[in-house]
Amino acid sequence: MVPVETAGRALRVNVSLDEGLLARIDDVSQRTGLSRSALLARGARMLIATELNS
């Protein structure tokens, strides 16, 4: 079976992050042209995929 991700509606959430980490996230999002939310979602998807394959 191949997992298929279907798009759902976006929800607003509040998270707490270390300010240094947030600065690095913002730097990478600016350099890649992704929004902060898109970058965090991409990272979460990558981690989830890695966990599913281990």
Secondary structure, 3 states (H helix, E strand, C coil): CCCCCCCCCCCCCCCCCCHHHHHHHHHHHHHHCCCHHHHHHHHHHHHHHHHHCC
